[in-house]
Amino acid sequence: MNRTVKVILGAALAASTLALTTGDSFAASQKQYCKAQANRAAQHAAGNSVGTGAALGAGAGGVYGGVTGHGAGSNIVTGLALGAVGGAIVGGASGQQHAKEVYWNVYHDCMGY
């Protein structure tokens, strides 16, 4: 066989092998890129929902404690504490659910589903 033909066949084999592996590599890198984008969007969407929930719960609990205790300081403090704990729990739970929804929406949009 002619040397030129051997070189051309070798180059064609190398090019076809490279073309096959490039498609898989691109798909893997797109998946990683989309995961990173979705993570950033979910973290941004969740924000500080625990802190916000605690602050809102403490405010509501303090008002409730003040109204039901007729202004007694111990009832206000108890209301603040219980409201903060309850608000943190509710805020964290709702923030996590919202973050999951945002993650999957962004991921599917990025991947083209």
C-alpha positions as CSV (number, residue, x, y, z in Angstrom):
1,M,0.0,0.0,0.0
2,N,1.2,3.5,-0.8
3,R,2.6,5.5,2.1
4,T,0.3,8.4,1.3
5,V,-2.8,6.1,1.5
6,K,-1.7,4.8,4.9
7,V,-1.2,8.3,6.3
8,I,-4.6,9.3,5.0
9,L,-6.3,6.2,6.5
10,G,-4.5,6.8,9.8
11,A,-5.6,10.4,9.9
12,A,-9.2,9.5,9.1
13,L,-9.3,6.9,11.8
14,A,-7.9,9.4,14.3
15,A,-10.3,12.1,13.3
16,S,-13.3,9.7,13.5
17,T,-12.3,8.6,17.0
18,L,-11.8,12.1,18.1
19,A,-15.2,13.1,16.7
20,L,-17.0,10.3,18.6
21,T,-15.4,11.2,22.0
22,T,-15.9,14.9,21.5
23,G,-19.7,14.5,21.4
24,D,-19.7,12.7,24.8
25,S,-17.3,15.2,26.3
26,F,-19.5,18.1,25.2
27,A,-22.6,16.4,26.7
28,A,-20.8,15.9,30.0
29,S,-19.6,19.5,30.2
30,Q,-23.0,20.8,29.3
31,K,-24.5,18.7,32.1
32,Q,-22.0,20.1,34.6
33,Y,-22.5,23.6,33.4
34,C,-26.3,23.3,33.8
35,K,-25.9,21.8,37.3
36,A,-23.8,24.8,38.3
37,Q,-26.3,27.3,36.8
38,A,-29.2,25.6,38.6
39,N,-27.3,25.5,41.9
40,R,-26.6,29.3,41.7
41,A,-30.2,30.1,40.8
42,A,-31.6,27.9,43.7
43,Q,-29.2,29.5,46.2
44,H,-30.3,32.9,45.1
45,A,-34.0,32.0,45.2
46,A,-33.8,30.5,48.6
47,G,-32.0,33.5,50.0
48,N,-32.0,33.7,53.7
49,S,-35.5,32.2,54.3
50,V,-34.6,30.9,57.7
51,G,-33.6,34.4,58.9
52,T,-36.5,36.1,57.3
53,G,-38.9,33.5,58.8
54,A,-37.4,33.9,62.3
55,A,-37.6,37.7,62.1
56,L,-41.3,37.6,61.0
57,G,-42.2,34.9,63.5
58,A,-40.5,36.8,66.3
59,G,-42.4,40.0,65.4
60,A,-45.7,38.2,65.2
61,G,-45.0,36.2,68.4
62,G,-44.0,39.4,70.3
63,V,-47.2,41.1,69.3
64,Y,-49.3,38.1,70.2
65,G,-47.6,37.8,73.6
66,G,-48.1,41.5,74.3
67,V,-51.8,41.4,73.4
68,T,-52.6,38.2,75.3
69,G,-50.4,39.0,78.3
70,H,-51.7,42.6,78.6
71,G,-48.3,44.0,78.1
72,A,-46.5,41.8,80.6
73,G,-42.8,41.6,79.7
74,S,-42.4,37.9,80.2
75,N,-45.3,37.2,77.8
76,I,-43.7,39.4,75.2
77,V,-40.3,37.7,75.5
78,T,-41.9,34.2,75.4
79,G,-43.9,35.3,72.3
80,L,-40.7,36.6,70.7
81,A,-38.8,33.3,71.4
82,L,-41.6,31.0,70.3
83,G,-42.3,33.0,67.2
84,A,-38.7,33.1,66.2
85,V,-38.3,29.3,66.5
86,G,-41.6,28.6,64.6
87,G,-40.8,31.2,61.9
88,A,-37.3,29.8,61.4
89,I,-38.8,26.3,60.9
90,V,-41.5,27.4,58.5
91,G,-39.2,29.7,56.6
92,G,-36.6,27.0,56.2
93,A,-39.1,24.5,55.0
94,S,-40.7,26.8,52.5
95,G,-37.4,28.1,51.3
96,Q,-36.1,24.6,50.6
97,Q,-39.2,23.6,48.5
98,H,-38.9,26.8,46.5
99,A,-35.2,26.3,45.9
100,K,-35.8,22.7,44.6
101,E,-38.4,24.0,42.2
102,V,-36.1,26.7,40.9
103,Y,-33.2,24.3,40.6
104,W,-35.1,21.8,38.4
105,N,-36.7,24.6,36.3
106,V,-33.3,26.2,35.5
107,Y,-31.7,22.8,34.9
108,H,-34.3,21.6,32.5
109,D,-34.3,24.9,30.6
110,C,-30.5,24.8,30.3
111,M,-30.5,21.2,29.1
112,G,-33.3,21.9,26.6
113,Y,-35.8,19.5,28.0
